[in-house]
Amino acid sequence: MNSTPRKRFTKTLASIAGLALLAVPLAACGSDDESSDGGSSSSARPEPIASITDLSTDKGTTAVKLDGATLEALGGLGVEPTPFGTATIEDGSIIFPITGGNVTVFEKDAVPRYVVGQVQHEGSGLSLTAGGVTVTVGNFNVDPTVSLVYGDVAVDGKVAATSIPILRLDGRTLKTPTFDNGEAVLSGSGVFLTDGAATLLNDTFGVDALSGSTKIGVATITANIPA
């Protein structure tokens, strides 16, 4: 009986190591895709409809409306999700304060990637606890260019990995951005576990129910537009 937590912890570390190795190839793949657009595409790129060069003083938020079916499944597995740091949960959404980054938005379909930049969320995250083990993922960095969310992972309070791909975004469901009353709102992107993150959590909690198709929820990014 006493060996079970130790085995799970060992598998978790192995999963984290594998997940960390994915970070560089995935980022490079995004760069390769960008270059494949051709050198002339950047010179012909239209003017953005909004550009925020510094989100650190914006006081914006990224909210993820948690998927009900996934929450129910986690509850059935005995896994309890709770906000970490400055994150909060309101009306079924977990909300992460934006602490830095930049974002440029073009007309939808005007360019292959009409939302580019990065949106940082230092000091907040989500903790998952079951079987006496707590995995915390946080300090999220949303990179819409490659449709990935990177983050740090801690196991029982000890940092295990940094800046590894935790979540992937499905921009096909992103609604047309709105710009009203000094706010830019980008909503509708589906948020899913990466395959590596699913393996990590399965190994940690001794389950096999999570995968790269596990939907965490739907994201809404709200940022102030500079005057």
C-alpha positions in Angstrom: 0.0 0.0 0.0 2.7 2.5 0.9 4.5 1.9 -2.4 1.6 3.3 -4.5 2.1 7.0 -3.8 5.8 6.6 -4.4 5.2 4.8 -7.8 2.7 7.6 -8.8 5.2 10.3 -7.8 7.9 8.6 -9.9 5.6 8.3 -12.9 4.7 11.9 -12.5 8.3 13.0 -12.6 8.8 10.9 -15.7 5.7 12.4 -17.4 6.9 15.9 -16.5 10.3 15.2 -18.1 8.6 14.0 -21.3 6.3 17.0 -21.3 9.2 19.4 -20.9 11.0 17.9 -23.9 7.9 18.7 -26.0 8.2 22.5 -25.4 11.0 23.2 -27.9 9.7 21.2 -30.8 6.2 22.7 -30.4 7.5 26.2 -30.3 9.8 25.5 -33.3 6.8 24.1 -35.2 5.0 27.4 -34.8 8.0 29.2 -36.1 8.2 26.9 -39.1 4.6 27.5 -39.9 5.1 31.2 -39.7 8.0 31.1 -42.2 6.0 28.9 -44.5 3.6 31.8 -45.2 6.3 33.2 -47.4 8.4 36.3 -47.1 6.0 38.5 -49.1 3.0 37.8 -46.8 4.5 39.9 -43.9 5.0 42.9 -46.2 1.5 42.7 -47.5 0.0 42.2 -44.0 -2.9 44.6 -43.4 -3.1 47.1 -40.6 -4.3 45.6 -37.3 -7.6 46.6 -35.9 -6.2 46.7 -32.3 -2.7 46.5 -30.9 -1.8 46.6 -27.2 2.0 46.6 -26.7 2.0 46.3 -22.9 -0.6 44.3 -21.0 1.2 44.6 -17.6 -0.9 47.7 -16.5 -4.0 46.6 -18.3 -5.8 44.9 -15.4 -7.4 42.6 -17.9 -8.4 39.0 -17.3 -8.5 35.6 -19.0 -11.6 33.7 -17.9 -12.1 30.0 -18.7 -15.7 28.8 -18.4 -15.1 25.3 -17.0 -16.6 22.4 -19.0 -19.4 20.8 -17.0 -18.8 17.3 -18.3 -15.1 17.5 -17.4 -15.8 18.8 -13.9 -18.3 16.0 -13.4 -15.7 13.4 -14.6 -13.0 14.9 -12.3 -15.4 14.7 -9.4 -16.1 11.1 -10.2 -12.3 10.4 -10.1 -12.0 12.1 -6.7 -10.0 15.0 -8.2 -10.8 18.4 -6.7 -9.8 21.5 -8.8 -9.3 24.8 -6.8 -7.9 28.2 -7.8 -4.3 29.0 -6.9 -2.7 32.3 -6.1 -4.6 35.3 -7.5 -7.0 33.1 -9.5 -10.6 33.1 -8.6 -13.7 31.1 -9.5 -16.9 33.0 -10.3 -20.1 31.6 -11.8 -18.4 28.5 -13.1 -15.4 30.3 -14.6 -11.9 30.3 -13.3 -10.4 33.8 -13.8 -6.7 34.6 -14.1 -5.5 38.2 -13.9 -3.4 39.3 -16.9 0.0 40.5 -15.7 1.9 41.2 -18.9 2.5 40.5 -22.6 1.2 42.1 -25.8 -1.4 41.3 -28.4 -2.2 42.4 -31.9 -5.5 41.6 -33.6 -6.3 41.7 -37.3 -9.6 41.3 -39.1 -10.7 37.7 -38.9 -9.5 35.7 -41.9 -7.5 38.7 -43.2 -4.2 36.9 -42.3 -3.6 33.2 -41.4 -3.0 34.2 -37.7 -5.2 37.1 -36.9 -4.4 37.1 -33.2 -0.7 37.2 -32.3 1.4 38.0 -29.3 1.4 36.6 -25.8 -0.7 37.0 -22.7 1.0 36.3 -19.3 -0.6 35.4 -16.0 2.1 35.3 -13.3 1.1 34.3 -9.8 -2.1 32.5 -10.6 -3.1 29.0 -11.6 -5.1 25.9 -10.8 -4.5 23.1 -8.3 -5.8 19.5 -8.7 -5.8 17.3 -5.6 -6.5 13.6 -5.1 -5.1 10.7 -3.2 -3.0 13.0 -1.0 -1.1 14.5 -4.0 -1.6 18.0 -5.3 -0.5 19.1 -8.8 -0.5 22.9 -9.4 -0.2 24.4 -12.9 0.1 28.1 -13.2 2.0 31.2 -14.4 0.2 30.6 -17.7 1.6 32.2 -20.9 -1.0 32.1 -23.7 0.7 32.1 -27.1 -2.1 32.4 -29.7 0.4 32.2 -32.6 1.0 28.5 -32.0 -2.4 28.0 -30.1 -0.7 26.8 -27.0 -0.7 27.7 -23.3 2.6 27.2 -21.5 2.9 27.0 -17.7 4.8 25.8 -14.7 4.1 22.6 -12.8 4.5 21.9 -9.1 3.9 18.7 -7.3 3.1 19.0 -3.6 4.5 22.5 -3.6 7.8 21.7 -5.2 8.5 23.1 -8.7 8.9 20.2 -11.1 9.0 22.0 -14.5 8.7 25.4 -16.0 7.3 26.8 -19.3 6.0 23.5 -20.7 2.9 23.1 -22.9 -0.1 22.5 -20.7 -3.1 23.5 -22.8 -4.0 23.9 -26.4 -6.4 26.3 -27.9 -9.0 25.6 -30.7 -9.2 29.0 -32.5 -11.8 27.6 -34.9 -14.5 28.5 -32.4 -13.1 32.0 -31.6 -15.8 34.6 -32.2 -15.1 37.9 -34.0 -13.3 40.1 -31.5 -15.4 43.0 -30.1 -14.2 46.5 -29.2 -16.6 48.4 -27.0 -16.2 51.0 -24.3 -12.4 50.8 -24.3 -12.3 47.0 -24.0 -11.2 44.3 -26.4 -12.9 41.0 -25.9 -11.8 37.7 -27.5 -14.0 34.8 -26.6 -15.0 31.4 -27.8 -11.7 29.5 -28.0 -11.9 26.0 -26.8 -9.3 25.1 -24.2 -8.1 21.5 -24.1 -5.3 19.5 -22.3 -2.3 18.7 -24.3 -1.5 15.0 -24.7 1.5 15.4 -22.5 -0.4 17.2 -19.7 -3.1 14.5 -19.8 -0.4 11.8 -19.4 1.1 13.7 -16.5 -2.3 13.9 -14.7 -3.2 10.3 -15.4 0.1 9.1 -14.0 -0.2 11.3 -11.0 -3.7 10.3 -10.0 -3.6 6.7 -11.2 -6.3 7.1 -13.8 -6.6 6.8 -17.5 -9.6 9.0 -18.2 -7.8 12.1 -19.5 -6.5 12.7 -23.0 -5.6 15.4 -25.4 -9.3 15.7 -26.3 -10.3 16.5 -22.7 -12.0 19.9 -22.8 -11.2 22.2 -19.9 -13.6 24.9 -21.0 -14.0 28.0 -23.2 -11.7 31.1 -22.9 -12.6 34.8 -22.8 -9.8 37.3 -22.8 -10.7 40.9 -21.8 -8.2 43.6 -22.2 -8.3 47.4 -22.1 -7.6 49.3 -25.3 -5.2 52.2 -24.8 -6.6 55.6 -25.6 
